[in-house]
């Protein structure tokens, strides 16, 4: 009986292998017993990289090392843009190599610029961190390119 249960679990795993789901999951659809939206391998890797980049250490309770140390310096306004670029690039490389096994990482490019996210009459300056990642998807041997951005720094005036 136990062996049969393991075989059934393995069968379910094999059916799901290579199936990737859109994040965030739409729990309303799941509770209505609808299938979750599926995505391509490329999109799954992109989602995972962005999740790694925007997750701080300790947020993921099952793996305290999941994420990056980028968010440790969200309020460190004394760093120069060049030192921030080096720090973020190193943190991303380390995290991607550790957690994204579907990708052979080749290059991480970071650019940083000041960005006003305020409204008329009130400036709110943040640093916009633009990420460019190049690599090769191991399963398909196809090139992979990722581009996205996020903001750091609470500077307001």
Residue pairs with C-beta under 8 A, 6 or more apart in sequence:
18 41
19 38
20 38
20 39
20 40
20 41
20 43
20 44
21 36
21 37
21 38
21 39
21 44
22 36
22 37
22 38
22 39
22 43
22 47
23 47
23 51
25 36
26 36
26 37
29 35
29 36
29 37
30 36
39 47
41 102
41 137
41 139
41 140
42 137
42 142
42 144
44 102
45 100
45 102
45 103
45 137
45 144
45 146
46 146
46 148
48 99
48 100
49 92
49 96
49 100
49 131
49 133
49 146
49 148
50 146
50 148
52 66
52 67
52 68
52 92
52 95
52 96
52 99
52 100
53 68
53 70
53 92
53 95
53 131
53 148
53 150
54 150
55 66
55 67
55 68
56 67
56 68
56 69
56 70
56 71
56 72
57 64
57 65
57 66
57 67
57 68
57 69
57 71
57 72
58 64
58 67
59 66
59 67
60 66
60 67
65 98
66 99
67 95
68 88
68 91
68 92
68 94
68 95
69 91
70 87
70 88
70 91
70 92
70 152
73 79
73 84
73 87
73 152
74 152
74 153
74 154
75 153
75 154
77 153
77 155
79 87
81 112
81 113
81 127
84 110
84 112
84 127
84 129
84 152
85 110
85 111
85 112
88 110
88 112
88 129
88 131
89 108
89 109
89 110
92 108
92 110
92 131
92 133
93 105
93 108
96 103
96 105
96 108
96 133
97 105
101 138
102 137
102 138
102 139
103 135
103 136
103 137
103 138
103 144
104 135
104 136
104 137
104 138
105 133
105 135
106 134
106 135
106 136
107 132
107 133
107 134
107 135
108 131
108 132
108 133
109 131
109 132
109 133
109 134
110 129
110 130
110 131
110 132
111 129
111 130
111 132
112 127
112 128
112 129
112 130
113 127
113 128
113 130
114 125
114 126
114 127
114 128
115 125
115 126
115 127
115 128
115 151
116 123
116 124
116 125
117 124
117 125
117 126
117 151
118 124
118 125
118 156
122 156
123 156
123 157
124 155
124 156
124 157
125 153
125 155
125 156
125 157
126 151
126 152
126 153
126 154
126 155
127 151
127 152
127 153
127 155
128 149
128 150
128 151
129 149
129 150
129 151
129 152
130 147
130 148
130 149
131 146
131 147
131 148
131 149
131 150
132 145
132 146
132 147
133 144
133 145
133 146
133 147
134 143
134 144
134 145
134 146
135 143
135 144
136 142
136 143
136 144
137 143
137 144
